[in-house]
């Protein structure tokens, strides 16, 4: 009996173990079934078809420069005695900016005036001599006709009259020459006082008070005056993008200091030649590393508040196409149709959650968004990618 009891206990234990194994296996099968369950839509990432604005553009970098400016130089040599302005000062046209030592120019003017006075006095003497010689020649002519004098005396009188007239003309020419030199010296004297040629703001000062200026071979630059109310953006556009630019096309830019603000304008000019280091706000036309040739596009922007300053960097966008309030979808959802430039296909979740292919006609298209002209409605979704197994599992467990 003891043996039979042990046998029954062993059989009961084996049955319990078997039941536990069957239960565990069933649980695992159920869990695996739940993991593999779910709608096909859970396998895809989707994005809604929304209504918004879209624009296709060419991006480039530029520099801000005043549209109107002038570099004020010194036309007279000498020591810079007084500089009346500093950077940031506002000046009016005709305002005195600087004074240069004028001692040398004043001496030259004084010497010229003295020489002119001497010649003017000399010409009075020569005019008198010329009148006397002419009268004597007339008397000798009458006398020789009446045979009261010799022909030689008449010829001598005529020669003296012509000589006096020639000396008078020579002195008159000297007066014109001295007068011209005197005007030049007076102009040089005037150049020792430098005046503003235009109204604006002093944006830079190159010379310092007490500096000696030598204006023999080139004009020393003193300062730059600019009208900051209107700025020009000198934009460097790569040669591949230049054909897309047109005069009058919309353009906008942002600055590092105001990345959220958008300044808008229109293209004023596209320079025909490549950019050179001599262009205002422009760099070399060819980069040393890539060999890409750049061309300069110009546009103006009002600056009434003075927020834009010379040499600021501008991230510029030339708008080649745009639309407002249209249906847009992510570009990644589109697949091109061969042979049709504006036709694409996109996958959308069907009624049963399985993807369906739609044929779309697209308008303006950028790297990130595309305008939908036909094939989709607002509120629909397009498939933009597939989810991995971990993401699908996480979605099912949260349902």
ROKOLBA-892209 format. One record per residue (C-alpha): x, z, y; residue in three letters. Coordinates in steps of 0.05 Angstrom, whole numbers, plus 5000, padded with zeros to 4 digits. Layout:
BEGIN
XZYALA;...
***
This chain:
BEGIN
500050005000UNK;505650145047UNK;508449455034UNK;501749125047UNK;500949515113UNK;507749285136UNK;505848575118UNK;499448615159UNK;503148905219UNK;508348345215UNK;502847815213UNK;499248125272UNK;505648135313UNK;507047415296UNK;500047225318UNK;500847585384UNK;507547235397UNK;504246555381UNK;498546685429UNK;503346885484UNK;507346235472UNK;501045815474UNK;498846155538UNK;505646045571UNK;505745315549UNK;498745215576UNK;500645515642UNK;506645065648UNK;502544455632UNK;497344665684UNK;502644775737UNK;505844115721UNK;499143775726UNK;497844095794UNK;504643885818UNK;503343165799UNK;496343165826UNK;494342965897UNK;492342345936UNK;497141755944UNK;496941846020UNK;501142476012UNK;507042035993UNK;507441716063UNK;508941906134UNK;504141606184UNK;503541536259UNK;497141436300UNK;495540816340UNK;495241066411UNK;494040786480UNK;499640816531UNK;504740446573UNK;510540026547UNK;516139626579UNK;521739196554UNK;528039266595UNK;535439116601UNK;539639736614UNK;546039756654UNK;550340226695UNK;551140186770UNK;553940516832UNK;550340686896UNK;553140426962UNK;550240407032UNK;547039727045UNK;549839707116UNK;556540007132UNK;562839857172UNK;570040057165UNK;572640257234UNK;579940087245UNK;585140157300UNK;587239517337UNK;592339877379UNK;598840217356UNK;600540927378UNK;599341647362UNK;592241857346UNK;591242377401UNK;584042567389UNK;578942467333UNK;572042637358UNK;568142607292UNK;568442887221UNK;565442707154UNK;557842787155UNK;557142707231UNK;551642247255UNK;553741767309UNK;550341267356UNK;552640567371UNK;557840577427UNK;559641317417UNK;567041497428UNK;570241627361UNK;577741677373UNK;583141637427UNK;590141337416UNK;596141467461UNK;595640917514UNK;602241027552UNK;605340377527UNK;599139967539UNK;598240247609UNK;605440067626UNK;604439357601UNK;598139287643UNK;601639557705UNK;607439067695UNK;602638487687UNK;598738667749UNK;605338707789UNK;607638027764UNK;600937727781UNK;601138017851UNK;608237717861UNK;605937027838UNK;599737057882UNK;604237217942UNK;609036667922UNK;603536157918UNK;601636287990UNK;608736098010UNK;608635477966UNK;601935257993UNK;604735308064UNK;610934918044UNK;606734398009UNK;602234298071UNK;608434238116UNK;611733738069UNK;605433318065UNK;604733308142UNK;612033118150UNK;611232558100UNK;605132288139UNK;609132298205UNK;614931938172UNK;610231418146UNK;607531278216UNK;614531258245UNK;617130778193UNK;611330308206UNK;613230288280UNK;620530238261UNK;622130898297UNK;625631188235UNK;629230948175UNK;626230818107UNK;631031338077UNK;628031888121UNK;621131698099UNK;623131708026UNK;626332388034UNK;620032668066UNK;615732378010UNK;620332687957UNK;619933367990UNK;612333327993UNK;611933157919UNK;616933717902UNK;612834227941UNK;606434007906UNK;609834057838UNK;612434757852UNK;605434967873UNK;602434707808UNK;607935047767UNK;606635717801UNK;599135637791UNK;600535527716UNK;604836157716UNK;599036537747UNK;594436307691UNK;599536507639UNK;600637197670UNK;593137287677UNK;592137137603UNK;597537627584UNK;594538147630UNK;587638057597UNK;590938157529UNK;594438787553UNK;588039057583UNK;584438927517UNK;590039297481UNK;589039867530UNK;581539867516UNK;583039887441UNK;586340567450UNK;579240837456UNK;575340707392UNK;567740667396UNK;562440647342UNK;560239927327UNK;553640157296UNK;549340777288UNK;549841157223UNK;553441727187UNK;560941817181UNK;561841807106UNK;569441827103UNK;575341937150UNK;582041617130UNK;586441807190UNK;588442487217UNK;589442727288UNK;596742667308UNK;598042097259UNK;602041497284UNK;598240847275UNK;601840177269UNK;597139587278UNK;602439037273UNK;601038707206UNK;594339017185UNK;588939437217UNK;589640177200UNK;582840447177UNK;580441057213UNK;573641197183UNK;567440897152UNK;560540917185UNK;554440767140UNK;546940737148UNK;544541177091UNK;537141037102UNK;537540447053UNK;542140446993UNK;544339866949UNK;545539936875UNK;551339506850UNK;549739426776UNK;554439166723UNK;550538736674UNK;553738466610UNK;554137716603UNK;549337716544UNK;543838036587UNK;544837646652UNK;540337056631UNK;534537546624UNK;535137746698UNK;531037406752UNK;530737486827UNK;524937936848UNK;524038246779UNK;522238986776UNK;527939476766UNK;528440236766UNK;533940746757UNK;535441486750UNK;541341906772UNK;545142466738UNK;542642956791UNK;535342746783UNK;534442496712UNK;526942606715UNK;525842206779UNK;524941456777UNK;527041026836UNK;523840326835UNK;525739676869UNK;526538926857UNK;532738506845UNK;535338226911UNK;541437836888UNK;545437646827UNK;552537476845UNK;554736806814UNK;561737026794UNK;564037596749UNK;565138276779UNK;571938406811UNK;575439036833UNK;574638806905UNK;567038836903UNK;563839446934UNK;561639926880UNK;564139456826UNK;569439526774UNK;573638986740UNK;569638406713UNK;572738456644UNK;573739106606UNK;580739186577UNK;578239446510UNK;572338996492UNK;573638376534UNK;566238366556UNK;565038016622UNK;560338356671UNK;556338066729UNK;553738426789UNK;546338496805UNK;544238806871UNK;537839146893UNK;536039606951UNK;532340256952UNK;529840667012UNK;533141337021UNK;529241697076UNK;530742397049UNK;538142267039UNK;538042466966UNK;541941856945UNK;549341866964UNK;554941356961UNK;558541286894UNK;552941616854UNK;552141346784UNK;545541006768UNK;542540886698UNK;538940236713UNK;533339876675UNK;531339156691UNK;524039076668UNK;523438406632UNK;516338536606UNK;511339096610UNK;504139306598UNK;499939916617UNK;494240246580UNK;495139836516UNK;495139996442UNK;502140186418UNK;505140336350UNK;512240536329UNK;516639926318UNK;519140216253UNK;512240096223UNK;512739336233UNK;515538806187UNK;516738106216UNK;513137486189UNK;517936906180UNK;516636326226UNK;511936696273UNK;515237066330UNK;509337496352UNK;506337626283UNK;508238246241UNK;505338626183UNK;504139376178UNK;501739836123UNK;495840296136UNK;492640826091UNK;486340536057UNK;479840886042UNK;482541145976UNK;489141356009UNK;492940775980UNK;496840326029UNK;493839676054UNK;497639116090UNK;495038896158UNK;497038276196UNK;498338426270UNK;499538026333UNK;504538396377UNK;506038326452UNK;511438726488UNK;516339026439UNK;522039516448UNK;526639876399UNK;521640446393UNK;514640186409UNK;510639546405UNK;504239306439UNK;498739136389UNK;494338546412UNK;490438446347UNK;489838776279UNK;489139516294UNK;484439986331UNK;485840616370UNK;485841226326UNK;487940866262UNK;494541056228UNK;500340636206UNK;505440816152UNK;512340936181UNK;515941216120UNK;515541566053UNK;515942306040UNK;520542595987UNK;518143015928UNK;519643685961UNK;515443516022UNK;509543265980UNK;509843905939UNK;509844336001UNK;503843966028UNK;499844055964UNK;501444805960UNK;498944906032UNK;492344556017UNK;
***
